[in-house]
Amino acid sequence: MTTEQEKKNTRHPVLYIFSVLLLIVIAVTFVGAPVVGDAVRGTTGSISFGKYGNEDIEFSQNGYFAQQREILGQQIKPEGDSQNWKWDMYRVWRGAFERTVVHVGILSEVKSNKTHISQEQLNQLIIKHGPYQNNGEFDVEAYQNTPSYKREEFRRDFKENLLKEYYISDYLLGQKSADAEKEYTYGLMKNQRSFHLMFFPMDRISDADLTAYAQQNPKNFKRVGLSKITLSSESDAKKVLKMVQADPESFAETAKAQSTDVFAENGGAMSVSYSYELKSEFSDADLDKILTLAQGAVSDIIKSGNDYVIYRCTAAAADPDLTSADTLRAVKNYVNRYERGFVEDKAVNAAETFIKNAQTDGIYGAASKAGISVYTTEPFGINYGAVNYFSQVRVEQGDLDLSSAMYSKDFFIQAFTIKGEEYSKPVILNSGVVVLQLAEESERDDFECSVNEIKKPASRQAFFSAFINITVSCRYLSSS
């Protein structure tokens, strides 16, 4: 029976083909940008990526979208020979798209509110800060030598940026907060707690649990040896199939001569694989057929994407040897990658066992029995969302990474509701499960100084963003 996880991992063919086509278009556009740019320079052609209200999110030569793609392209620099170039290219285009949405959205709001910038104000801005500067002075000759369409582009960009600054100032920095709300939020930031913290790694699963999982799911861990021949047309595949069925020992030489995949050089040999490693190559029905092949037998033609593949069994499928360290390592790799729920459950169970033992053995006795360390955190307040101005969640000793705790609603709820010597409920983070016990409550001595410092004009915008983040965080947590 197909598990839910396997269903999630199955690629929808239409979505997959669309994704590949989109990446090809992006690759041609990005890699060929100089050529394409020269070809369409001066034209008015554009591509629409959607709308914000009635405004188009469009990509056009020298437009905002194109500018942001260029900026991000220089920062990320996708390389064609990199294994991650497709992902890097997606980040460039996705980032440019998101920036353009925000840009168009703000200008749309400004337009609807009829915010106005005078021509004189815009002229003064361009004179002082425009691209026509020479040693800090406005260069009339540079201005006159700039093509008129370029001068219009610069003027448009400066006007749009000034409108965006007004919007951010009026609608974000201009917002008011009640004094009582400020005092409440400041109090949450000023009051801190430190904790004894126990960490249960996700990847620390016992051999007994791994063995039990493999016994319940033996098909995933069968081992089979295969060789393959990949061909691009069905007619060629049928001809090759007749040849290797008539003479199976010719399979390796035929693979070297005619196969189009990366295994051809080695006669098609794929070595011995666990069956779960082959799931991306086969449907469940085809995988079942492959696992029943006798040693030396040749499969029928199997369609794989746009290719036609013939397999030869070099080692018949065998049940997993659960006494082997290599097999248990493979099971562990599998559950960590595909069975997150199973791994989380085991870590939570270990944490719950620790809490139970700590009632009788004490915190250090229970930790010793569990084979874990007891950490102590630095003092921190409620800082959901990891605002830089305020205390972060860190341990005093060691290099335990708790950055994901800063984005965990459950972590802060547990941390600031437990009392006395209570233990928190287990909290699931990215790499493990934590249990907390209150160590000490305190107040920041430098808090008033810090608040005064970040209220200075140079830091006002950063403080406002931090204040809003903290306020929203507190509302979000208290809603629980």
N, C-alpha and C positions, 0 to 999 in steps of 0.2 A: 504494500500500500504506500502511496506517495505521501510523505510527511508534509506538514505545512511549510517547514523550512525549505524543502525541496521545491515546493510550488513557487515560493518566493524567488528562488534562484533560477527558475525557468525563464528564459528570455522570450518575450512575445515577438514572433517573427516580423510583424509589420513595424513594431516599435524599433526593433533592432536594425532593420533595413533603413528606416528613416534616420536613425542616429548615425549610421555609417555615412549615408548621403549627406547629412548635415555637416559631419566632420570633414568630408571631402570638399564641400563648398567652402567651409571655413579655411581649410588648408590652402586651397587655391587662392582664396582672397588674401589670406595673411602672407603666405610665402610669395605670392605674385603681386603684392601690393604696389611695388614701384612700377611694374609693367602696366597693371590695371589702371593705376593712378595716371600715368602718362596718357593712356588711351582715352580716359573719360574726363581729363582735366578740362574745365571750362564748360562741361555739360551740366544740365540740371537734373540728371537722373538720380533717383533715390530709391531705397528699399524700406518699406514699412514693416516694423516689428510689432505693431499693435498700436493701441491708443491709451492715453491718459485723459479720460473725459472725452472731449472733442478734439484733443490735440494728438497728432501723430508722433509716435516714437520711431523716428526714421533715421536711416543711415545714408548720408550723402557726402559727396566729396567736400572736404573742408568743413563739414558740419561738426557739431558738438560730439556726436557719437563717434565719428571718425577720429577726432582729436583725442578722446579718452581711450579709444582702442590703441592709438599710437603711443600714448603715455604708458598704459599698462603693458603694451608689447615691449617697450624698452625696459620696464621694471622686471617683468617675468621672463622675457626672452625665450620663447619656446624654441627648442632645437629639434630638427627633423630626425636626428639620430638618437635622441633621448627616448628612453622607455616611457616617459611621462609626457611626451610632447602633445599628445591628444588632450590630456587633462590640463596642461598648461595653456593650450590654445583655447580650451573651453573657459578657463578662468579669465583669460584676456577678454573674450567676447561677452561672457556673462557679467564680468565686472563693469565693462564699458556700457552694457545695456542698463544695468542697475543704476549707474551714475546718471545716465541719460534720463531714466524715468524720474529720478529725484529732481533733476534739472528742469525737465518739462513740467513736472508737477508744481514746483515752486513758482515758475514763471506763469503757469496757468492760474494759480491762486492770486498772484500779484496782479495779473491782468483783470481778473474778476473784481478785485478791490480797487481798481483804477489808480494804483500807485504811480506817481508821475516823477520823472527826472527831467529837469530843464536842460536845454541844449547848452547853456552856459556852464552848468555844473558838470556836464559830460565833457565839454571842451577842456575845462580846467583839470579834470582827472587825467585826460589823455596827455595834456601838456606836461603834467607833473610825473606821471607814472607810465606813459605809453611806450611803445617800442621805438620811438624816435629820439631817444636820449643819447647824448654824447658828452661824457664826463659830467654827468649830472645835470646837463642843460638840454633844453628842447632844441633839436637840430632841424631848422627850417628846410635845409637842402634834403635831408633824409626823408622828411615828410613829402616834399614835392616829387622826389624820385620814386616814391612808393606807388605802384599801380592803384588806380582808383578803386578797383574791386577789392584790393587788399585793405585799403584804408577803410572801406565800408565794413569789411569783416572785423577788423580791429575795433571799430566803433561799436558794432553790434555786440561783440564779446564783452567789451567794457561795460556797456549798458546793462547787459544781462547779468553780469557779475555784481554790479552795483545794486540792481534790483534784488538779487538773491541775498546780499548782505543786509539790505533793509528788511527783507522778510524775516531772516533769522533773528535780527535784532528786535524787531517789533513783536514777532509771534513766539519767540523762544525766550530771549534774554529779557524781554519786557514783561514777562508773566510775573504776577505777584503771588506770594505765599503768605498765609496768615501767620502772625507771630507765634500763636499757639502751636501751629503745625511745625514751624521751624524749631521751637524749643523741644517739641516731642522728638523730632528727627535728630536734632543735635544730641539729645539725651541717649537715644539708641546708639549713636556713633561713639559717644563718650564712654558709656558703660560697656565694659569688656568682661570676657570670661576666658579662662584657660582650662584645658581638659587633659585628663589621661586618655590616650587614644590607642585603641587596639586595631590593627589592620590585618585583614584576612585576604590574601591575594587570590584573584580569580583562577590563576593557573595552577594553584596548589591542590590538585585532586589526587586522592589516594589511588594506589594500584587496584585496590579492591573495588572501588567505584568504577574505575575504567574497565576492569574485567567484566563487571556486572553489566555495564552499558554495552560492551561488545557482544556479550552473550545474548542480549536482547535485540541486537541489530547486527547479526553476523554477516549479512550480505554486503554491508558497506566495507568490510575488512577482508573479504576474499582477495587472494593475490593471484594475478594472472599475467603471463608473459605474452606480449603481442608484437607483431610487425605489421606495417601498413603500407599500402600503395594508394596515393591520392591522385585522382585524375579530374580534369576540368569538364569532360563531356561524358555523357552516358554511353554513347556508342564506343568510345575508346575503352571505357571501363568494362563493357561486355566482352570486347576482344581480349583484354588482358585477363579477365576472369577465366575464360576458356583455356588460355595458355597455362595459368598457374594451377588450375584444377587438374589439367592433364599432367603437369609436372610440378608438384608443390615445391620440389627442391630448387626450382628456378626462381622462386619468389624474390630472393635477395638481389639477384642480378637484374631481374625485371624492375625492381624498385629503384635500383641505381640508374637504370636506363630511362625509365618513364615516369617515375613518381615526381610530383611537383612540391612536396612538402619538405620540411627541414630534416626529416629522417632518411631521405633518399640516399644521402652520402654514406650512411651506415647500413645500407641494404634494407631500409625500412624499420630497423630494430628500435622498438620503444622501451626495451628492458621490461622488468617486472613491475607491475603497478598494483596498488590497492584499488579495489573497484570504485571507491568513492572518488578517486582521482580521475576516473574516466567519465564521470557523470556529465561533464560539459561536452563530451564527444558523442554521446548516445542518448536516445530516448530510453525510457525504462524497458520497453519491449526489446529494443535492439541490444541493450546491455545484458538482458537475460539470455538472449541468444549467444552472445559472445562468451558468457560465463559457462555455457554448456559445450563449447567447442573442445574436442579432444586435441591432445598435443599433435601438431603437424597439420591439423585441419584448416581449410580455407573457408572464410565466411562468404555469404552472398554480398552483393553490392549494397552498401549503406549510404544513403544520402546524408551529407553533412554540410549544411548551408548551401553554397553553390557548387560544392565538390561532390565527387563520387569516390567512395573509399572501399578498399578491399583489405580485410585483415587475415593474418595467419597466426594461429595460436602456437607460440613457442614453448609455453609451459601452461598446462591445464590449470584451471582455477582450483585453488586449494583453500580449505577453511582456515581461519586465522589461528596462529599458534599463540595463545594467550599467556603462555609461560615465557614468551620472548620479550625482552626489553624493547626491541625495535618495534614490535607490534603494539605494545602499550604506548610507546612514544607516538606512533601513528594515530592511535585512538585519541590520545590527548590533543594532538594537533587538530584532529577532526572536530572534537567537541568544542575546543576553544574558538574555532572558526565558524562552525555551522550550528552549534547547539548552545547559544548564549544562555538560554533559560536554564538548561541543565547545570551549567557552570555556576550561574548565580545562585541556584538553589543549594548547591553543595557549600558555597562560601557562606550563605546565610545560615545553613544548618550548623556549620562550624562556629559561627558567631553566637548562635543561640545556645550551643553546648557550653561555650566559654562563660556566658552570662549565668547559666545554671550552676556551673562548677564554682564560679566566683562567690556565690552565696555562702558556700561552705569552706572553700580553700583560699578565699581572698583573691585580690586582683593579680598578684604576682604568682601565687600558686596555680591559679587557673591558666595564666599566660604560659607558665612553664609546662603545664600539662598539654596545652594546645601547640606548643612549639613556636610561640610568637613573642615579639618584644612589646613592652609597654612604653609608648612615646608620651611626651608631654608637649602640648602645643604652646606657642607664644600666645599672649592675650590677643583677642580679636573681638570686634563687635559684629552687629548684623551688617554684612556687606555683600548682600546677594547681588551678583553681577560683576563682582571684582572691580569696584571703582578704585582707581590708583591712589587717590588721596587718603584712603582709609586702610585700616589694618587688613592684612591678608591672612589666610589660614596656612600656617606653617608649623612644623615641629621644631623644637629647640635643638634636637640632636638628630644626626642622620640626614639622609637626602630623600626622605619619603615625599613623593609628589602628591600634593593634595589640591592642585589647581582646579580639578573638576568639582571639588566641594563648594567652590565659590558660586557655582551655577546650579546647586542642588537645593531645591525648596525643602525637601525632607531633612537635609543636613542641618539647616538653620533652625527649623522647627524643633528638631530633637535637641540641638545644642542649647537652645534658649528656653526650653520648657522643663528639662530635668532639674531636680532639686537634690540637695544633700549628697548622699552617696549612691543615688540611683544610677543605674546603667541605662543608656539610651537603647531604643530598639535598633537592630542592625540597619545601617544605611548603605544602599548600593551606590557605589561610585564607578567610574569607568574601569579601573583596574583592580578593584577589590571592594570588600565590605568593611565598614568601620563601626566600632562601638565606642561610645564616649562615656566618661565619668567626670563630673565637675571637679576641678582641682582648686580653682580660686576665682573670685570675683574682684574686679578692680575698676578704677577710673583712669582715663588717660590724663597724665599731668600736663602734657603739652597741648591739650585739646583747644583751650581758649586761644592760645598763640597760633595754632594751626588754622583755626577758623578765621581769625583776624587776617592772617597772611593770605589765605585764598580769597578773601573779600577785596583785596587790592585790585585796582582796575586791570593790571596786567594779567591777573589770574581769574578775573570775574567770570569769563565765559567758561573756563574749565571747571570752576567751582559750581556754576549754575548747572552744568551738565551732570556733575557728580551729585549735587543736591537732589535734582530731579530723579536720578537713578535710585538713590537711597530712599527717597520718599515713595516712589513707585514700588520699590522692593518691599518696604515695610507694609504698604497697603496689600501687596500681593500675598505676603506671608501671613498677615493677620486675617486675611479672608479665609484661611484654612481653619 
